[in-house]
């Protein structure tokens, strides 16, 4: 008597296939979770940068005056604040530093998610400058049609005294014919 050959999978083969599928799905879930976390972090970082840039704009527009330098002599002062933005609570710290130009200050804004008590590493930081203008808007001290160097003072009696380099000078600039200012 001949027996009919059984067709199909055994229980062991089905269990091995289920283990392989479970491992693949677990790896896929880890990848999707990592992407979602990175996306959330980048969203928060972008929002923190926006808040920091807005804070610099507020300082520049004079909506909140920069604090005077501290009496400790280190040339820094700061102010802090909290705000709600994009359905989240944020904390910022604005610091003002003196510069070598007395009428200017360097402004550094750092932003954290949460309140002042939950500070860790800032999500966003922006640096700007504020102060009085160093020149008239749209003004320039350079006449680009004639050159950008001022007239060179020369010793009295020297040919070419008061000449502007490149404007009316003859001959190439060589070590024997230098065009350099006489410094006191």
C-alpha positions as CSV (number, residue, x, y, z in Angstrom):
1,X,0.0,0.0,0.0
2,X,1.3,3.3,-1.0
3,X,0.9,6.4,1.4
4,X,0.2,9.7,0.1
5,X,3.1,12.3,0.7
6,X,2.1,15.0,3.0
7,X,2.5,18.6,1.6
8,X,2.9,21.7,3.7
9,X,5.1,23.2,6.4
10,X,6.0,21.5,9.7
11,X,5.5,23.3,13.0
12,X,9.3,23.9,13.4
13,X,9.4,25.6,10.0
14,X,6.5,27.9,10.8
15,X,8.1,28.9,14.2
16,X,11.4,29.7,12.5
17,X,9.6,31.9,9.9
18,X,7.7,33.7,12.7
19,X,11.0,34.4,14.6
20,X,12.6,35.8,11.4
21,X,9.6,38.0,10.7
22,X,9.5,39.3,14.4
23,X,13.2,40.2,14.3
24,X,12.7,42.1,11.0
25,X,9.7,44.0,12.3
26,X,11.6,44.9,15.5
27,X,14.5,46.3,13.5
28,X,12.1,48.3,11.3
29,X,10.3,49.7,14.4
30,X,13.7,50.8,15.8
31,X,14.6,52.6,12.6
32,X,11.2,54.4,12.4
33,X,11.4,55.4,16.1
34,X,14.9,56.8,15.6
35,X,13.7,58.8,12.6
36,X,10.8,60.2,14.5
37,X,13.0,61.2,17.5
38,X,15.5,62.9,15.1
39,X,12.6,64.7,13.4
40,X,11.3,66.0,16.7
41,X,14.7,67.1,17.9
42,X,15.3,69.0,14.6
43,X,11.8,70.6,14.9
44,X,12.6,71.8,18.4
45,X,16.0,73.0,17.4
46,X,14.5,75.1,14.5
47,X,11.9,76.6,16.8
48,X,14.6,77.5,19.4
49,X,16.6,79.2,16.7
50,X,13.5,81.2,15.6
51,X,13.0,82.3,19.2
52,X,16.6,83.3,19.5
53,X,16.5,85.3,16.3
54,X,13.3,87.0,17.3
55,X,14.9,87.9,20.7
56,X,17.9,89.5,18.9
57,X,15.4,91.5,16.7
58,X,13.5,92.7,19.8
59,X,16.8,93.9,21.3
60,X,17.8,95.6,18.1
61,X,14.5,97.3,17.6
62,X,14.7,98.6,21.2
63,X,11.6,96.8,22.3
64,X,13.7,95.8,25.3
65,X,16.7,97.9,26.0
66,X,20.0,96.1,26.6
67,X,21.1,96.2,30.2
68,X,24.1,98.2,31.2
69,X,27.3,96.4,31.8
70,X,27.6,94.9,35.2
71,X,29.4,96.5,38.0
72,X,31.7,93.4,38.4
73,X,33.9,94.8,35.7
74,X,33.6,91.8,33.4
75,X,31.6,93.7,30.8
76,X,28.6,91.3,30.8
77,X,25.0,91.6,31.9
78,X,22.0,89.4,31.2
79,X,18.2,89.0,31.3
80,X,16.1,86.0,31.1
81,X,12.5,85.2,30.2
82,X,9.9,82.6,29.4
83,X,7.4,82.3,26.6
84,X,4.9,80.0,25.0
85,X,5.6,79.3,21.3
86,X,4.3,76.5,19.0
87,X,2.3,74.9,21.9
88,X,5.4,74.6,24.0
89,X,7.0,76.5,26.9
90,X,10.4,77.9,26.3
91,X,13.1,79.7,28.4
92,X,15.6,82.1,27.0
93,X,18.7,83.8,28.4
94,X,20.0,87.0,26.8
95,X,23.5,88.1,27.6
96,X,25.2,91.4,26.7
97,X,28.9,91.7,26.3
98,X,31.0,94.8,25.8
99,X,33.1,95.0,22.7
100,X,36.2,96.9,21.7
101,X,33.9,99.5,20.2
102,X,32.4,101.4,23.1
103,X,29.0,102.1,21.4
104,X,28.4,98.4,20.5
105,X,27.5,95.3,22.4
106,X,27.6,91.6,21.5
107,X,24.3,89.9,22.2
108,X,24.1,86.2,22.8
109,X,20.7,84.5,23.1
110,X,20.3,80.9,24.3
111,X,17.0,79.0,24.3
112,X,15.9,75.9,26.1
113,X,12.6,73.9,26.0
114,X,10.8,74.0,29.3
115,X,11.3,76.3,32.3
116,X,14.4,77.8,33.9
117,X,14.6,74.8,36.3
118,X,14.8,72.3,33.4
119,X,17.9,73.9,31.8
120,X,20.5,71.6,30.2
121,X,22.2,72.1,26.9
122,X,20.5,74.9,24.9
123,X,18.6,73.8,21.9
124,X,19.3,77.1,20.1
125,X,21.9,79.9,20.3
126,X,22.2,83.1,18.2
127,X,24.8,85.8,18.4
128,X,24.2,89.4,17.1
129,X,25.5,92.9,17.7
130,X,23.7,96.1,18.7
131,X,24.8,99.7,19.0
132,X,25.1,102.9,17.2
133,X,25.8,102.9,13.5
134,X,29.4,103.2,12.5
135,X,28.5,105.0,9.3
136,X,25.6,106.5,7.4
137,X,23.3,104.0,5.8
138,X,24.2,103.7,2.1
139,X,27.3,105.9,2.6
140,X,30.7,104.8,1.7
141,X,34.2,106.4,1.9
142,X,35.4,104.6,-1.2
143,X,35.1,106.0,-4.7
144,X,35.2,102.8,-6.7
145,X,35.8,104.7,-10.0
146,X,39.1,106.2,-8.8
147,X,40.4,103.4,-6.5
148,X,40.1,102.7,-2.9
149,X,43.3,104.0,-1.4
150,X,43.7,107.5,0.0
151,X,46.4,109.9,-1.3
152,X,49.9,108.9,0.0
153,X,51.8,111.6,1.9
154,X,55.3,112.0,0.6
155,X,58.3,114.0,1.7
156,X,58.3,117.6,0.5
157,X,60.0,118.0,-2.8
158,X,59.5,114.4,-3.8
159,X,57.9,113.9,-7.1
160,X,54.4,112.5,-6.9
161,X,53.7,113.9,-3.4
162,X,50.0,113.4,-2.7
163,X,49.5,111.0,-5.5
164,X,46.9,108.3,-5.4
165,X,48.2,104.9,-6.2
166,X,47.1,103.8,-9.6
167,X,45.8,107.2,-10.5
168,X,48.2,109.1,-12.7
169,X,51.3,107.3,-11.5
170,X,53.8,106.4,-14.2
171,X,55.8,103.2,-14.4
172,X,55.5,100.0,-12.5
173,X,55.7,99.6,-8.7
174,X,59.1,98.1,-8.1
175,X,61.5,98.1,-5.1
176,X,63.3,101.1,-6.6
177,X,60.0,102.9,-7.2
178,X,57.8,101.9,-4.1
179,X,54.5,103.5,-3.4
180,X,54.4,103.4,0.3
181,X,53.3,106.1,2.8
182,X,55.9,107.8,5.0
183,X,55.0,106.9,8.5
184,X,56.1,109.1,11.4
